[in-house]
Amino acid sequence: MTKMLILDVDGVLTDGTLYYSAEAEALKAFNAHDGYGLALCMKAGIKVAIISGRTSAPLERRLDDLHIHRRYLGCKDKAAAIKDIANDTGIDPSDMAFMGDDLLDWPAMQLAGLKIAPANAVAAIRERADLVTKASGGKGAVREAVEYILGQAGIDILALANGGLSQ
């Protein structure tokens, strides 16, 4: 059973588009369905972590809003971050799901028990994933992955959303 969901950001929580102003990265668009899915995931007792090669104020604000405190931002070695999370939480990587979309995500994905790719992931990642969502990153892919994980655990998402945790 999946005990932790770990996500990349650009191309997974967002559509991968980067908006820059003259001063800095100015905007990132996040999907509300993804955010609510992550809240349901945490309500069900599944921990959530973020590992991203980039950092930005909009991302940190979104993670604060979602109460996701386990975050590795500006991380160049995502596999090392997975190992760090495993050591810190006691959760074996085989009980983790990792959702990534690009080649740099593969070393971390290989460690996870469940490898998830959004529809917009590069071909090499989609071909090796255990689950490829119908939705693209930033367009509900994370919510789809959460619903899959909860379903695998026998959790009724409607009951969970409406105050209960029915298995």
C-alpha positions in Angstrom: 0.0 0.0 0.0 1.2 3.5 -0.8 2.1 5.4 2.4 3.6 8.5 0.7 3.1 10.3 -2.5 6.1 12.3 -3.8 5.6 14.8 -6.7 7.8 16.7 -9.1 6.4 20.2 -9.8 7.0 21.5 -13.3 5.0 19.3 -15.7 3.3 17.5 -12.8 1.7 20.1 -10.5 1.9 22.7 -13.3 1.7 22.3 -17.1 5.4 23.0 -17.2 5.2 26.5 -18.6 7.5 29.0 -17.0 6.5 32.6 -16.9 9.3 35.2 -16.4 9.1 38.9 -15.8 12.2 41.1 -16.0 12.8 40.6 -12.3 12.1 36.9 -11.7 9.8 34.0 -12.3 6.4 35.7 -11.8 3.6 33.2 -12.2 2.8 29.5 -11.9 -0.6 28.1 -12.5 -1.9 25.3 -10.2 -5.0 23.2 -10.5 -7.6 23.4 -7.7 -8.6 19.7 -8.3 -5.0 18.7 -7.7 -4.9 20.7 -4.5 -8.0 19.2 -3.1 -6.8 15.7 -4.1 -3.7 16.3 -2.1 -5.8 17.4 0.9 -7.8 14.2 0.6 -4.6 12.1 0.3 -3.3 13.6 3.5 -6.7 13.2 5.2 -6.5 9.5 4.4 -3.1 9.4 6.2 -0.9 9.2 3.1 2.0 11.6 3.5 2.9 14.0 0.7 6.3 15.4 -0.3 7.6 17.6 -3.1 10.9 17.3 -4.9 11.7 19.9 -7.5 14.8 21.0 -9.3 13.5 24.5 -9.1 12.2 26.9 -6.5 10.0 29.9 -6.7 7.9 32.1 -4.5 4.7 31.0 -6.2 5.5 27.4 -5.5 6.4 28.0 -1.9 3.1 29.9 -1.5 1.1 27.0 -3.0 2.9 24.5 -0.8 2.2 26.6 2.3 -1.5 26.8 1.3 -1.7 23.0 0.9 0.2 22.5 4.2 2.9 20.5 2.5 6.0 20.9 4.6 8.2 18.1 3.4 9.8 19.8 0.4 13.0 19.5 -1.4 13.3 22.6 -3.7 16.2 23.4 -5.9 17.1 19.7 -5.6 19.5 18.3 -8.2 19.6 14.7 -6.9 16.0 13.5 -6.5 17.0 9.9 -5.8 19.1 11.2 -2.8 16.1 13.1 -1.6 13.9 9.9 -1.8 16.6 8.1 0.3 16.6 11.0 2.8 12.8 11.0 3.0 12.9 7.2 3.6 15.5 7.6 6.4 13.6 10.5 8.0 10.1 8.9 7.9 10.9 5.2 8.1 8.8 4.7 5.0 10.4 2.2 2.6 10.6 3.5 -0.9 8.6 0.5 -2.1 5.7 2.0 -0.2 6.1 5.4 -2.0 4.6 6.6 -5.2 6.6 9.1 -7.3 5.1 11.2 -10.0 7.5 12.7 -12.5 7.4 13.8 -16.2 11.0 14.2 -17.4 14.2 12.3 -17.7 15.7 13.8 -14.6 12.9 12.3 -12.6 13.8 8.7 -13.5 16.4 8.0 -10.8 13.9 8.9 -8.1 11.0 7.1 -9.9 13.1 3.9 -10.0 13.2 3.8 -6.2 9.5 4.1 -5.8 7.1 1.2 -5.5 4.6 3.0 -7.8 5.9 5.1 -10.7 3.3 7.6 -12.1 3.6 9.8 -15.1 1.2 12.5 -16.4 0.0 12.2 -19.9 2.4 15.0 -21.0 5.5 13.2 -19.7 8.2 12.5 -22.1 7.9 9.1 -23.9 10.8 7.4 -22.0 9.0 8.1 -18.7 5.5 7.2 -19.9 6.9 3.9 -21.2 8.4 3.0 -17.9 5.6 4.2 -15.6 3.3 1.8 -13.8 0.5 4.4 -14.3 0.1 7.1 -16.9 -2.7 9.4 -16.2 -5.2 10.5 -18.8 -4.8 14.1 -17.7 -1.7 16.2 -18.2 0.4 17.9 -15.5 -1.4 21.0 -14.1 -4.6 19.8 -15.6 -5.8 17.3 -13.0 -3.1 14.6 -13.3 -2.2 14.7 -9.6 -5.9 14.4 -8.7 -6.2 11.3 -11.0 -3.1 9.8 -9.4 -4.5 10.4 -5.9 -7.9 8.8 -6.8 -6.0 5.8 -8.1 -3.9 5.5 -4.9 -7.0 5.9 -2.7 -8.9 3.4 -4.8 -6.1 0.8 -4.5 -6.3 1.3 -0.7 -10.0 0.6 -0.8 -10.9 4.2 0.3 -14.2 5.6 -0.8 -13.3 9.1 -2.0 -16.8 10.4 -1.7 -17.0 9.3 1.9 -13.6 10.7 2.6 -14.5 14.0 1.1 -17.7 14.2 3.1 -16.3 13.6 6.5 -15.5 10.0 6.8 -12.8 7.5 5.9 -14.6 4.5 4.5 -12.7 1.4 3.4 
